[in-house]
Amino acid sequence: MKRVATMTLSLGVLCAAYGANVVKAVKVRSLHGLRCGAYLVRKYAHFTPVVLYPQTTLHLNDKKANELNKDAKAIVAKVAAFTDGKKVAIIVHWPDRSKDIYKGYKSDSYPDGFAVQFAANATNPQKLPYIGMGSDGRAVEIFLRKAYGQSVYEPNGNGDVAHQVNPHNTDYFGKELKKFEKEVQKLGVRPYARAFVSEGFRSMTEIKDGSVTWRSDMCYNTKRHIWGGMVIKPIDDAYSKAAKNELAIAVAVWDGKELQRDGLKRLSSWIAVKLPHAKNRALEKVVSEKVRGDVAEGKKQFAANCASCHNDKDFHNAPIYMAPDLSNVGGQATAAYLRESILDPNAVVVPGYNRNQHPSYAWYNLKNGKRVSIMPSFSYLDAKVVNDIVAYLQTQKAEVAK
């Protein structure tokens, strides 16, 4: 804990770097043995402030969780990267007033956690994957870690009761007792660290074949109430590769105190991680683009063309199941993605709510086995109108917590 307690970040300071979403990776000799609270991180990491906005993928059947997250604010995280030329380490620090760790299988308690998502292919930044789960033809690789304390013993389903007794109630002593305790530890629930690949909603698949060698770490600064998380993976692996020495990543965090889990979390937009010798700026420009449009006119055009189906922070007239809520879309989507969604809705099709529960609000139809969005194309709109709407949508994001 001594190393963790010396992390030297202050996350409460707002600065002009917001919106840049560009992280420059620091070249180091080796990443072997690197931990999230190590001296190397504290001393040499170049952190970039990144805002994480509330995301609600699905409306949970959990009244308390919905109430806790109803008016959730954005938080400021800081992201840094190291590379040894073969692997990359992504380090994330974010504020959290409470340390919530896994305490066994419970339905009313959830741990803090974080994830780092990599775009499988960022050679065309104008068509990055959907920020949540990737999209058809635009896969993502996701590394997820949840906060665990000591391992928790859980029944293994095989009728094993011998390892559920208190050590003092066994007949073991000395070396035999230590051997028994090691066996119990092996059966315990270990830290939750998983890797997934996804190409759209309901396609998320855990990588279990050993095709990716990676590791993760979490540490908590009890004095400053800051979590640290780290993921180390090959720059190029079976599921994601660098594009001209740039990586497109996104960061998500879960707050256990707010009962966040699954699709209920805080999420960044795409971030450009620039490896050493990266001269191309295509990805950097896309993730940093701030549209210079007429926001007031864009709001009027949104009301005329979009508000009958989509709700956002200013308009709440549409049924909540009609179409995706856009209240935080300005903090999580690039301008390129917003333009594409307006001009070509079929490029990324979001499945929506359960079609059996809400049959009147299907977000897509099936045509020759392929999902086709029910949203019509607005490609007939004047280019200036589209630009103004995108400028307006970029203002749609939650207030940042102080």
DRENVO-23391 format. One record per residue (C-alpha): z, x, y. Coordinates in pm, 1 decimal. Example, Ala and Ser with C-alpha at 12.3 -4.5 7.8 and 13.67 -1.06 7.14 Angstrom:
residues 2
R        w        u        v
R    780.0   1230.0   -450.0
R    714.0   1367.0   -106.0
END
This chain:
residues 402
R        w        u        v
R      0.0      0.0      0.0
R     48.4    297.1    231.6
R   -325.4    354.3    259.6
R   -396.4    -11.6    309.9
R   -139.0    -41.1    585.2
R   -313.5    225.7    787.8
R   -648.2     49.5    826.9
R   -737.6     85.8   1191.0
R   -931.2   -222.6   1283.3
R   -864.1   -486.6   1542.9
R  -1060.2   -801.1   1463.7
R   -947.7  -1015.7   1752.1
R  -1160.4   -850.4   2017.5
R  -1485.3  -1021.4   2109.9
R  -1763.6   -788.3   2213.2
R  -2128.6   -782.0   2309.4
R  -2232.6   -669.8   1961.0
R  -2210.0  -1027.4   1831.6
R  -2546.2  -1150.4   1723.2
R  -2684.4   -801.8   1657.8
R  -2607.1   -818.9   1283.3
R  -2722.3   -460.9   1231.8
R  -2515.0   -214.9   1027.5
R  -2599.1    156.1   1008.0
R  -2501.6    312.7    676.9
R  -2318.3    645.0    695.9
R  -2443.0    917.5    459.7
R  -2168.6   1068.7    242.6
R  -2172.7   1318.9    -39.9
R  -2026.1   1085.4   -301.7
R  -1896.5    730.0   -345.4
R  -1704.9    817.8   -658.4
R  -1352.9    676.6   -650.5
R  -1398.3    518.1   -306.8
R  -1153.4    233.5   -236.1
R  -1156.9    -19.3     47.7
R   -848.4    130.1    216.4
R   -941.8    494.0    167.1
R   -928.7    761.2    437.7
R  -1308.4    790.8    427.4
R  -1340.9    425.4    529.7
R  -1078.4    447.8    803.0
R  -1212.9    770.6    947.8
R  -1592.1    755.9    923.4
R  -1711.6    397.2    878.1
R  -1916.8    249.5   1164.5
R  -1811.2   -115.9   1173.6
R  -2024.0   -392.2   1325.8
R  -1863.9   -724.0   1430.9
R  -2020.9  -1014.7   1240.2
R  -1929.2  -1380.3   1289.7
R  -1871.7  -1591.3    978.7
R  -1927.0  -1963.5   1031.1
R  -1783.4  -2255.1    831.5
R  -2007.5  -2379.1    553.8
R  -1969.5  -2693.2    347.8
R  -2240.1  -2697.8     82.5
R  -2102.7  -3015.4    -75.5
R  -1839.4  -3265.3     34.7
R  -1552.3  -3199.6   -205.2
R  -1360.6  -3471.8   -381.4
R  -1045.3  -3319.6   -234.0
R   -895.1  -3504.6     60.8
R   -656.6  -3225.5    158.7
R   -925.8  -2954.6    149.8
R  -1162.4  -3171.8    353.9
R   -893.2  -3232.2    615.8
R   -800.9  -2863.6    637.5
R  -1164.0  -2765.8    694.3
R  -1275.9  -3058.0    909.0
R  -1260.6  -2865.3   1235.7
R  -1269.7  -2513.2   1094.9
R  -1351.1  -2236.5   1340.4
R  -1561.4  -1927.7   1288.8
R  -1394.8  -1591.7   1238.3
R  -1500.5  -1238.1   1327.2
R  -1537.6   -995.5   1039.3
R  -1642.7   -633.0   1056.5
R  -1901.2   -484.4    823.9
R  -1979.6   -120.0    748.7
R  -2178.7     71.9    487.8
R  -2183.9    411.0    317.1
R  -2454.2    561.1     99.1
R  -2489.4    872.5   -113.2
R  -2864.5    825.6   -139.5
R  -2852.0    645.3   -473.1
R  -2583.1    383.4   -420.0
R  -2463.6    179.4   -125.0
R  -2109.3     68.7    -42.9
R  -2065.8   -243.5    169.9
R  -1721.0   -271.8    331.0
R  -1597.5   -596.5    486.0
R  -1278.0   -651.2    685.5
R  -1176.4   -998.8    796.0
R   -864.6  -1165.0    942.3
R   -644.9  -1387.5    725.9
R   -289.1  -1477.5    821.3
R   -182.9  -1536.6    460.5
R   -236.2  -1337.0    144.6
R   -331.5  -1586.9   -124.3
R   -379.6  -1443.4   -470.0
R   -468.1  -1593.5   -805.4
R   -161.7  -1737.9   -978.1
R   -307.3  -1878.9  -1296.8
R   -521.5  -2182.0  -1362.7
R   -406.2  -2442.7  -1110.7
R   -587.3  -2727.8   -941.7
R   -393.9  -2707.7   -614.4
R   -392.1  -2332.5   -551.4
R   -685.6  -2103.2   -476.4
R   -711.1  -1730.6   -402.1
R   -871.8  -1554.3   -108.2
R  -1200.2  -1390.2   -188.7
R  -1525.6  -1249.1    -60.6
R  -1888.3  -1205.6   -163.6
R  -2176.6   -984.3    -59.7
R  -2525.7  -1120.5   -109.0
R  -2840.9   -905.9   -123.0
R  -3192.9  -1036.5    -71.4
R  -3396.1   -935.3   -375.7
R  -3695.3   -860.3   -155.8
R  -3686.8   -815.0    222.1
R  -4034.2   -669.6    267.5
R  -4126.9   -983.3    463.0
R  -3824.4  -1056.5    686.8
R  -3992.1  -1372.5    817.6
R  -3935.9  -1523.0    473.5
R  -3587.3  -1417.7    375.0
R  -3415.2  -1627.6    105.3
R  -3212.3  -1936.6    186.0
R  -2878.5  -1798.5    305.2
R  -2665.0  -1989.5     53.9
R  -2809.8  -1952.0   -294.1
R  -3154.1  -1807.0   -245.9
R  -3464.1  -2020.4   -288.0
R  -3763.0  -2068.4   -513.9
R  -3949.6  -1738.8   -525.4
R  -3689.7  -1572.9   -300.0
R  -3403.9  -1456.7   -518.5
R  -3066.9  -1315.9   -417.9
R  -2813.6  -1096.6   -593.6
R  -2450.0  -1192.7   -533.7
R  -2131.5   -993.1   -594.8
R  -1813.8  -1202.8   -588.2
R  -1452.2  -1088.2   -592.0
R  -1133.1  -1295.1   -579.4
R   -785.8  -1171.2   -488.0
R   -561.6  -1114.1   -787.4
R   -213.4   -971.6   -811.8
R    -78.3   -868.2  -1148.5
R   -270.6   -992.0  -1450.0
R   -170.8  -1342.6  -1554.5
R   -142.0  -1428.1  -1921.6
R   -332.8  -1738.4  -2026.4
R   -368.0  -1889.6  -2376.4
R   -689.9  -1767.7  -2532.7
R   -766.2  -2091.0  -2717.4
R   -729.2  -1929.4  -3057.2
R   -383.1  -2061.1  -3133.2
R   -226.9  -1727.4  -3039.3
R    140.1  -1792.9  -2967.2
R    275.1  -1456.3  -3076.9
R    190.5  -1296.2  -2741.3
R    334.3  -1579.4  -2532.8
R    698.7  -1498.2  -2603.5
R    922.4  -1304.1  -2369.2
R    936.8   -934.9  -2469.7
R   1315.1   -965.0  -2499.5
R   1270.3  -1229.2  -2767.8
R   1061.3  -1004.9  -2990.8
R   1180.7   -771.6  -3264.4
R   1015.5   -473.4  -3097.4
R   1185.7   -171.8  -2943.2
R   1073.8    157.6  -2791.6
R    714.8    249.2  -2867.9
R    648.4    -75.7  -3053.7
R    762.5   -278.4  -2751.7
R    533.7    -79.8  -2519.7
R    246.8   -137.7  -2761.8
R    320.7   -512.0  -2761.4
R    328.0   -524.9  -2381.0
R     -9.3   -345.7  -2365.1
R   -155.1   -604.1  -2602.3
R    -28.3   -883.0  -2375.3
R   -185.0   -712.2  -2074.0
R   -521.1   -693.9  -2250.8
R   -509.0  -1068.4  -2308.7
R   -416.9  -1139.2  -1947.4
R   -657.3  -1263.5  -1683.0
R   -796.5   -958.6  -1508.1
R   -927.0   -943.4  -1149.6
R  -1217.3  -1183.6  -1101.0
R  -1523.0   -975.2  -1022.7
R  -1864.0  -1117.1  -1106.9
R  -2230.2  -1048.9  -1033.1
R  -2490.5  -1324.6  -1016.5
R  -2859.5  -1373.0   -953.8
R  -2984.4  -1695.1   -796.4
R  -3316.2  -1842.3   -692.6
R  -3205.6  -2174.0   -547.6
R  -2939.1  -2438.1   -595.9
R  -2810.8  -2481.9   -951.6
R  -2989.5  -2165.8  -1065.9
R  -2697.2  -1926.3  -1015.4
R  -2667.0  -1714.0  -1331.4
R  -2405.8  -1449.6  -1409.7
R  -2539.4  -1102.8  -1489.5
R  -2378.4  -1013.3  -1822.2
R  -2630.1   -780.7  -1986.5
R  -2508.6   -462.4  -1817.8
R  -2834.0   -423.9  -1624.9
R  -2638.7   -361.7  -1302.7
R  -2364.5   -101.6  -1269.0
R  -2133.7   -194.0   -984.2
R  -1771.0   -226.6   -883.0
R  -1563.9   -402.3   -618.3
R  -1223.7   -369.8   -456.1
R   -989.3   -571.0   -230.7
R   -689.9   -461.6    -21.8
R   -464.1   -640.6    225.8
R   -309.0   -503.6    545.8
R     23.0   -688.4    565.0
R     97.9   -573.4    921.2
R   -233.0   -677.1   1075.5
R   -310.5   -961.4    835.1
R   -650.6   -824.8    748.0
R   -830.2   -830.9    416.0
R  -1054.0   -544.9    314.3
R  -1326.4   -586.5     53.8
R  -1582.7   -346.8    -85.2
R  -1884.7   -364.2   -315.2
R  -2063.9    -54.9   -447.9
R  -2400.4    -94.0   -621.2
R  -2727.2     98.1   -669.4
R  -2958.9     75.6   -368.7
R  -3233.0    -34.4   -608.3
R  -3146.9   -217.9   -927.6
R  -3302.2   -478.3  -1154.1
R  -3245.1   -760.5   -905.7
R  -3268.3   -622.8   -551.3
R  -3437.7   -329.9   -381.3
R  -3440.5   -173.6    -35.7
R  -3742.2   -238.9    186.7
R  -3834.9     70.3    388.2
R  -3474.3    192.8    383.6
R  -3335.9   -144.6    493.7
R  -3124.3   -392.7    300.5
R  -3079.7   -758.9    389.0
R  -2725.8   -874.1    310.0
R  -2500.5  -1167.9    392.1
R  -2121.6  -1189.5    370.3
R  -1899.7  -1482.2    270.1
R  -1520.0  -1518.0    259.1
R  -1286.8  -1780.4    115.0
R   -940.7  -1866.1    250.5
R   -704.1  -1982.5    -22.8
R   -460.9  -2137.8    224.3
R   -739.9  -2370.2    339.1
R   -816.8  -2453.5    -27.2
R  -1161.1  -2303.5      5.6
R  -1366.6  -2245.2   -307.4
R  -1724.2  -2264.2   -430.8
R  -1946.0  -2393.1   -147.6
R  -1656.3  -2440.7     93.6
R  -1629.6  -2106.8    275.7
R  -1726.1  -1903.6    582.8
R  -2064.6  -1738.5    580.0
R  -2261.5  -1496.1    795.5
R  -2628.8  -1499.3    873.6
R  -2850.2  -1224.2    732.7
R  -2745.4   -870.6    824.9
R  -2974.9   -567.4    832.8
R  -2819.8   -260.6    668.6
R  -3014.9     41.7    783.4
R  -3003.7    336.1    545.5
R  -3052.4    692.6    674.5
R  -3410.5    766.3    784.7
R  -3487.2    395.6    832.9
R  -3752.4    382.3   1106.0
R  -3886.2     33.8   1045.2
R  -3733.1   -234.2   1271.0
R  -3892.2   -548.6   1126.6
R  -3577.6   -670.9    948.9
R  -3355.1   -568.4   1239.8
R  -3565.2   -773.9   1481.4
R  -3557.6  -1084.0   1262.2
R  -3179.9  -1089.7   1207.0
R  -3115.8  -1018.3   1577.5
R  -3369.0  -1256.5   1732.3
R  -3231.5  -1474.9   2008.6
R  -3496.5  -1728.1   2103.6
R  -3569.3  -1758.8   2474.2
R  -3647.6  -2125.7   2489.9
R  -3542.1  -2421.5   2701.0
R  -3222.1  -2534.0   2528.7
R  -3192.0  -2855.8   2731.1
R  -3550.0  -2952.5   2648.9
R  -3491.9  -2852.7   2286.3
R  -3197.2  -3090.3   2268.2
R  -3417.9  -3374.6   2392.7
R  -3685.5  -3288.3   2136.6
R  -3422.8  -3269.9   1861.1
R  -3302.3  -3617.6   1957.6
R  -3657.8  -3749.5   1944.2
R  -3771.1  -3579.2   1623.6
R  -3469.3  -3479.1   1415.5
R  -3150.8  -3672.9   1496.1
R  -3245.1  -3981.3   1294.5
R  -3186.5  -3777.0    975.7
R  -2986.7  -3468.8   1074.8
R  -2639.9  -3458.6   1224.9
R  -2517.8  -3161.9   1428.2
R  -2240.7  -3092.5   1679.2
R  -2404.2  -3313.6   1944.7
R  -2557.5  -3593.5   1736.2
R  -2375.0  -3796.6   1471.5
R  -2598.1  -4099.8   1425.5
R  -2747.5  -4031.0   1082.9
R  -2569.3  -4116.9    754.4
R  -2391.4  -3804.9    628.1
R  -2595.3  -3807.6    305.3
R  -2934.7  -3844.3    473.0
R  -3013.9  -3474.7    528.1
R  -2841.9  -3134.7    572.0
R  -2581.3  -3118.2    848.7
R  -2687.0  -2863.0   1110.1
R  -2357.3  -2815.3   1290.6
R  -2340.5  -2443.5   1207.3
R  -2705.0  -2368.6   1139.3
R  -2728.5  -2152.4   1452.3
R  -2474.6  -1909.8   1312.3
R  -2610.8  -1889.4    959.5
R  -2991.3  -1913.9    983.5
R  -3239.0  -1678.0   1143.0
R  -3482.3  -1807.5   1404.1
R  -3762.8  -1736.9   1156.4
R  -3599.1  -1962.1    897.7
R  -3551.0  -2240.9   1152.7
R  -3917.4  -2226.0   1255.0
R  -4029.2  -2230.9    894.0
R  -3806.2  -2530.6    817.3
R  -3968.7  -2727.4   1099.1
R  -4328.1  -2630.1   1023.1
R  -4312.8  -2607.1    642.8
R  -4019.0  -2802.2    494.4
R  -4142.9  -2738.5    140.0
R  -4093.1  -2363.0    174.6
R  -3722.0  -2407.4     95.4
R  -3608.8  -2733.4    -65.7
R  -3235.6  -2808.8    -67.7
R  -3141.9  -3048.4   -353.4
R  -2880.3  -3240.8   -153.9
R  -2604.4  -3464.7   -281.9
R  -2580.8  -3615.7   -629.0
R  -2888.0  -3837.4   -665.2
R  -2705.6  -4077.8   -897.6
R  -2418.8  -4127.1   -653.7
R  -2643.3  -4153.3   -346.6
R  -2980.5  -4280.1   -476.1
R  -3090.0  -4395.2   -129.8
R  -3066.2  -4044.3     12.0
R  -3280.2  -3822.8   -211.0
R  -3375.0  -3505.1    -24.9
R  -3677.9  -3432.7   -240.9
R  -3923.9  -3584.5   -486.2
R  -4074.6  -3427.2   -795.4
R  -4448.6  -3362.5   -795.2
R  -4594.1  -3193.0  -1101.9
R  -4244.9  -3070.7  -1185.6
R  -4196.2  -2910.3   -845.2
R  -3951.7  -3023.0   -577.5
R  -4120.8  -3158.3   -267.4
R  -3910.3  -3220.8     42.8
R  -3904.0  -3572.8    181.6
R  -3891.5  -3418.2    528.7
R  -4240.1  -3430.3    682.2
R  -4398.2  -3127.0    838.1
R  -4373.6  -3106.5   1216.2
R  -4656.4  -2855.5   1240.2
R  -4830.6  -3088.3   1484.8
R  -4569.5  -3011.6   1750.7
R  -4664.6  -2785.2   2036.8
R  -4551.8  -2422.9   1988.3
R  -4331.9  -2445.7   2298.8
R  -4162.2  -2760.3   2166.7
R  -4086.7  -2587.1   1836.1
R  -3951.7  -2285.5   2024.1
R  -3727.7  -2504.8   2239.7
R  -3590.3  -2685.1   1932.9
R  -3514.2  -2351.7   1765.9
R  -3342.3  -2230.1   2082.8
R  -3130.8  -2544.7   2080.2
R  -3047.0  -2511.3   1709.7
R  -2926.1  -2156.4   1767.8
R  -2649.2  -2304.9   1986.7
R  -2525.7  -2515.5   1696.0
R  -2226.6  -2323.0   1567.9
R  -1850.8  -2350.8   1558.3
R  -1620.9  -2196.9   1815.1
R  -1490.8  -1853.9   1723.1
R  -1116.7  -1845.9   1656.7
R   -921.6  -1629.8   1900.8
END
